[in-house]
Amino acid sequence: MYRCKSPILLIGFNRPDYMVETLNSLRKVTPEKIYFAVDGPRHAGEQQKVTDTQECVKLIDWECEIKTLFRGKNLGCKHGVASAIDWVFKEEDFAIIVEDDIIARPEFFQMCDILNTKYAQNDRIYMISGTNYLPDPKHVNSYVYTQNFTIWGWATWKRCWKDYDVHMSGWDSPEIQTKIRVNSPSWFQWQYWKRTLNNLNSNYMDTWDIQWVYHCIRNSGLAVTPTTNLVTNIGVDGVHSNTQTDSHYMDTQPLDLKKGGPADYLVDAYYDRAIVKKKYVKLILLDCIKAPLRPVYKKLMTYFGTK
């Protein structure tokens, strides 16, 4: 049985049943160190579920160094997750980030351990992802380099996170927007990110991950993505999702880590183009449909927020 050497940041909120499943999957790799972060309740009726999620730390029944961060009040997805990652990087140079609805194969943790050593000082590599929407078990490599930054089971370094800005300062600058456009894999993906970043900048979304993608693209970073899918997301009931999508409960496949990666640091253009066709064209169309409703939503949130 493989034992994970890298520290893991495990993030939860009010879903103890999901947390139990995630911890059961981590038991397969018995991590040596876990940072356990749980956001606070939004209201009194949520307190018990939050407490039950905190109590899940007792399920770590193997030899493991455990540190906890239990919030007294709710910070929300945006600041709750971002500050939890800040917390772990006050202590560590590298961490694997797993949220409470992520079930990862053991190969994911082994890959992170291997690539941490390989890329710790490589300024081109900004993250390691465990999710592959287009798995190819027959691929000649164990992983490829992409400009798609998927955070369902991922890892990064303190050197990459240190300049992360949850407020996404600079997005209004024409120079920065030009750089994001140039670094985007395709016109369609640029259109999606432009719309999404504008929406985030207008406070339509309580999230942290879009800012991370912005940070990676702005710095010309690359993501390492396995050639098979190593992660499944079981979170069909949560803050941002209440229905199952085609991105939930994806099949996972074994990964032969002995193949290694490409000889040079070139983006896998085939993979990035295929992801655009599979995901981004549909997302742009959905955003066009939602766009007229956003001003109404913002007015309602402003009105009720003052009550």
C-alpha positions as CSV (number, residue, x, y, z in Angstrom):
1,M,0.0,0.0,0.0
2,Y,1.3,3.4,-1.0
3,R,1.6,6.0,1.8
4,C,1.3,9.7,0.9
5,K,4.3,11.8,2.0
6,S,3.0,15.2,1.0
7,P,0.8,17.2,3.4
8,I,-2.9,17.3,2.6
9,L,-5.2,20.2,3.1
10,L,-8.7,18.7,3.6
11,I,-11.5,21.4,3.4
12,G,-15.0,20.9,4.6
13,F,-18.1,22.8,5.7
14,N,-21.5,21.3,6.4
15,R,-21.5,17.9,4.7
16,P,-20.3,15.3,7.2
17,D,-21.5,12.4,5.1
18,Y,-19.3,13.5,2.2
19,M,-16.4,14.1,4.5
20,V,-16.7,10.5,5.8
21,E,-16.4,9.2,2.2
22,T,-13.4,11.4,1.5
23,L,-11.6,10.3,4.6
24,N,-12.3,6.7,3.8
25,S,-10.6,7.2,0.5
26,L,-7.6,8.9,2.2
27,R,-7.3,5.9,4.5
28,K,-6.1,4.0,1.4
29,V,-2.9,6.2,1.3
30,T,-2.6,7.0,5.1
31,P,-1.2,10.5,4.6
32,E,1.6,11.4,7.1
33,K,0.2,15.0,7.7
34,I,-3.3,16.4,7.3
35,Y,-4.4,20.0,7.7
36,F,-8.2,19.8,8.5
37,A,-10.1,23.1,7.8
38,V,-13.9,23.5,8.3
39,D,-15.8,26.8,7.7
40,G,-18.2,28.1,10.3
41,P,-22.1,27.9,10.1
42,R,-24.1,30.5,8.1
43,H,-26.9,30.3,10.7
44,A,-27.8,28.5,13.9
45,G,-29.6,25.8,12.1
46,E,-26.4,24.7,10.3
47,Q,-24.4,24.4,13.5
48,Q,-24.9,20.7,14.0
49,K,-23.8,19.7,10.5
50,V,-20.7,21.9,10.9
51,T,-20.0,20.3,14.3
52,D,-20.5,16.8,12.8
53,T,-18.1,17.7,10.0
54,Q,-15.5,18.9,12.5
55,E,-16.0,15.6,14.5
56,C,-15.0,13.7,11.4
57,V,-11.3,14.5,12.3
58,K,-11.7,11.6,14.8
59,L,-11.9,9.2,11.8
60,I,-8.2,9.7,11.1
61,D,-7.2,6.5,12.9
62,W,-3.8,6.0,11.4
63,E,-0.5,7.5,12.5
64,C,-0.7,11.0,11.2
65,E,0.2,14.6,12.2
66,I,-3.1,16.6,12.3
67,K,-3.7,20.3,12.4
68,T,-7.1,21.9,12.6
69,L,-8.7,25.2,11.5
70,F,-12.3,25.4,12.7
71,R,-13.9,28.7,11.9
72,G,-16.3,30.3,14.5
73,K,-18.2,32.2,11.8
74,N,-18.8,31.5,8.1
75,L,-16.4,33.0,5.7
76,G,-18.1,31.6,2.5
77,C,-16.5,29.8,-0.4
78,K,-14.4,32.7,-1.6
79,H,-12.6,33.6,1.6
80,G,-13.1,30.3,3.5
81,V,-11.2,28.2,0.9
82,A,-8.6,30.9,0.0
83,S,-7.7,31.5,3.7
84,A,-7.4,27.8,4.4
85,I,-4.9,27.5,1.6
86,D,-3.1,30.6,3.0
87,W,-3.0,28.8,6.3
88,V,-1.4,25.6,5.0
89,F,1.3,27.6,3.1
90,K,2.3,29.4,6.3
91,E,3.8,26.0,7.3
92,E,4.4,24.1,4.0
93,D,6.2,24.6,0.7
94,F,3.9,22.1,-1.1
95,A,0.4,20.8,-0.4
96,I,-2.3,18.6,-1.9
97,I,-5.7,20.2,-1.7
98,V,-8.8,18.0,-1.3
99,E,-12.3,19.2,-0.7
100,D,-14.9,17.2,1.1
101,D,-16.5,15.8,-2.1
102,I,-13.4,14.6,-3.8
103,I,-12.5,10.9,-4.0
104,A,-9.1,10.3,-5.5
105,R,-7.3,7.2,-6.6
106,P,-4.0,6.3,-4.8
107,E,-2.1,7.1,-8.0
108,F,-3.0,10.7,-7.6
109,F,-1.2,11.1,-4.3
110,Q,1.8,9.1,-5.6
111,M,1.9,11.4,-8.7
112,C,1.9,14.5,-6.5
113,D,4.7,13.1,-4.3
114,I,6.8,12.4,-7.4
115,L,6.1,15.7,-9.2
116,N,6.6,17.7,-6.1
117,T,10.3,16.6,-6.1
118,K,10.6,17.0,-9.9
119,Y,9.0,20.5,-10.2
120,A,9.5,22.2,-6.8
121,Q,11.8,24.8,-8.4
122,N,10.3,24.9,-11.9
123,D,8.6,28.3,-12.4
124,R,6.7,27.0,-15.4
125,I,4.7,24.5,-13.5
126,Y,1.9,26.1,-11.3
127,M,-0.2,23.1,-10.3
128,I,-0.8,19.4,-10.5
129,S,-4.4,18.2,-11.3
130,G,-6.0,14.8,-10.7
131,T,-8.9,15.4,-13.1
132,N,-8.9,14.5,-16.8
133,Y,-12.2,15.0,-18.7
134,L,-10.7,13.1,-21.7
135,P,-8.8,10.2,-20.3
136,D,-6.6,8.1,-22.6
137,P,-5.2,5.0,-20.8
138,K,-3.1,4.2,-23.9
139,H,-1.3,7.5,-23.9
140,V,2.5,7.3,-24.2
141,N,2.9,9.5,-21.1
142,S,1.7,9.4,-17.6
143,Y,0.8,13.1,-17.7
144,V,0.8,16.1,-20.1
145,Y,1.1,19.9,-19.7
146,T,-2.0,22.0,-20.3
147,Q,-3.5,25.5,-19.8
148,N,-6.6,24.0,-18.2
149,F,-6.4,24.3,-14.4
150,T,-8.9,21.9,-12.8
151,I,-9.2,22.0,-9.0
152,W,-11.1,18.8,-8.2
153,G,-8.1,17.2,-6.5
154,W,-5.0,19.3,-7.1
155,A,-1.7,20.4,-5.6
156,T,0.5,23.4,-5.8
157,W,3.5,25.1,-4.2
158,K,3.9,28.0,-1.9
159,R,6.0,29.8,-4.6
160,C,2.9,29.7,-6.9
161,W,0.3,30.6,-4.3
162,K,2.2,33.5,-2.6
163,D,1.0,36.2,-5.0
164,Y,-2.5,34.8,-5.4
165,D,-5.1,37.6,-5.0
166,V,-8.6,36.6,-4.1
167,H,-9.8,40.1,-5.2
168,M,-8.2,39.6,-8.7
169,S,-6.6,43.0,-8.7
170,G,-5.4,44.1,-12.1
171,W,-8.2,42.5,-14.2
172,D,-9.4,45.9,-15.3
173,S,-6.0,46.7,-16.8
174,P,-5.9,46.5,-20.7
175,E,-2.4,45.2,-20.4
176,I,-3.4,42.3,-18.2
177,Q,-6.4,41.4,-20.3
178,T,-4.2,41.3,-23.4
179,K,-1.8,39.0,-21.6
180,I,-4.7,36.7,-20.5
181,R,-5.9,36.7,-24.1
182,V,-2.5,35.8,-25.5
183,N,-2.0,33.0,-22.9
184,S,-5.5,31.5,-23.5
185,P,-5.4,28.3,-25.5
186,S,-8.1,29.4,-27.9
187,W,-10.5,32.2,-28.8
188,F,-13.4,30.3,-27.3
189,Q,-11.6,29.8,-24.0
190,W,-10.7,33.5,-23.9
191,Q,-14.3,34.4,-24.4
192,Y,-15.3,32.1,-21.6
193,W,-12.7,33.5,-19.2
194,K,-13.4,37.1,-20.2
195,R,-17.1,36.7,-19.3
196,T,-16.4,34.7,-16.2
197,L,-13.7,37.1,-14.9
198,N,-16.0,40.1,-15.6
199,N,-18.8,38.4,-13.7
200,L,-16.5,37.7,-10.8
201,N,-15.3,41.3,-10.8
202,S,-18.9,42.4,-10.5
203,N,-19.4,40.2,-7.4
204,Y,-21.8,37.8,-9.0
205,M,-20.0,34.8,-7.6
206,D,-18.7,33.7,-4.2
207,T,-15.8,31.6,-5.3
208,W,-12.0,31.4,-5.1
209,D,-11.0,29.1,-8.0
210,I,-11.6,31.4,-10.9
211,Q,-9.1,33.8,-9.3
212,W,-6.6,31.0,-9.2
213,V,-7.1,30.2,-12.9
214,Y,-6.6,34.0,-13.6
215,H,-3.4,33.9,-11.5
216,C,-2.0,30.9,-13.4
217,I,-2.8,32.2,-16.8
218,R,-1.6,35.7,-16.0
219,N,1.8,34.2,-15.0
220,S,2.0,31.9,-18.0
221,G,1.8,28.9,-15.7
222,L,1.1,25.3,-16.8
223,A,-0.9,22.5,-15.2
224,V,0.3,18.9,-15.1
225,T,-2.7,16.7,-15.9
226,P,-2.6,12.9,-15.7
227,T,-3.5,11.0,-18.9
228,T,-6.2,9.1,-17.1
229,N,-8.8,10.5,-14.7
230,L,-7.8,10.0,-11.1
231,V,-10.6,11.8,-9.3
232,T,-14.4,11.6,-9.0
233,N,-16.5,14.4,-7.5
234,I,-19.5,13.2,-5.5
235,G,-20.7,16.7,-4.4
236,V,-24.1,16.9,-6.0
237,D,-25.5,18.6,-2.9
238,G,-23.7,21.8,-1.8
239,V,-23.3,25.5,-1.9
240,H,-22.8,25.8,-5.7
241,S,-24.5,22.6,-6.9
242,N,-27.7,20.8,-6.2
243,T,-27.9,18.6,-9.2
244,Q,-25.7,16.0,-10.8
245,T,-23.8,17.1,-13.9
246,D,-21.6,15.2,-16.4
247,S,-18.6,16.3,-14.3
248,H,-19.9,14.4,-11.2
249,Y,-19.2,10.7,-10.6
250,M,-16.8,10.4,-13.5
251,D,-15.1,7.1,-14.0
252,T,-11.5,6.8,-12.9
253,Q,-8.8,4.6,-14.4
254,P,-5.4,3.3,-13.2
255,L,-2.3,5.3,-14.2
256,D,1.1,3.9,-15.0
257,L,3.4,6.4,-13.4
258,K,6.5,4.7,-14.9
259,K,5.8,6.3,-18.3
260,G,6.7,9.7,-17.0
261,G,6.0,13.0,-18.8
262,P,6.8,14.7,-22.1
263,A,10.5,15.5,-22.9
264,D,9.8,19.2,-23.2
265,Y,7.4,21.7,-21.6
266,L,5.0,22.1,-24.5
267,V,1.3,22.5,-24.0
268,D,-0.7,19.5,-25.2
269,A,-2.6,21.4,-27.9
270,Y,-4.8,18.4,-28.7
271,Y,-6.0,18.1,-25.2
272,D,-6.7,21.8,-24.8
273,R,-8.6,22.0,-28.0
274,A,-10.6,19.0,-27.1
275,I,-11.5,20.5,-23.7
276,V,-12.7,23.6,-25.4
277,K,-15.1,21.6,-27.6
278,K,-16.3,19.5,-24.7
279,K,-16.8,22.2,-22.1
280,Y,-16.2,25.8,-23.0
281,V,-18.5,26.3,-26.0
282,K,-21.4,25.0,-23.9
283,L,-20.4,27.3,-21.0
284,I,-20.3,30.4,-23.2
285,L,-23.8,29.6,-24.5
286,L,-25.1,29.2,-21.0
287,D,-23.5,32.4,-19.9
288,C,-25.2,34.3,-22.8
289,I,-28.5,33.0,-21.6
290,K,-27.8,34.0,-18.0
291,A,-26.3,37.4,-18.7
292,P,-29.6,39.4,-18.9
293,L,-30.7,38.1,-15.5
294,R,-27.5,39.2,-13.6
295,P,-28.4,42.9,-13.1
296,V,-31.7,41.8,-11.5
297,Y,-29.9,39.3,-9.3
298,K,-27.4,41.9,-8.2
299,K,-30.1,44.4,-7.3
300,L,-32.0,41.8,-5.3
301,M,-28.8,40.8,-3.4
302,T,-28.0,44.5,-2.7
303,Y,-31.6,45.1,-1.5
304,F,-31.8,42.0,0.8
305,G,-28.3,42.5,2.0
306,T,-29.2,45.7,3.6
307,K,-32.1,44.2,5.5
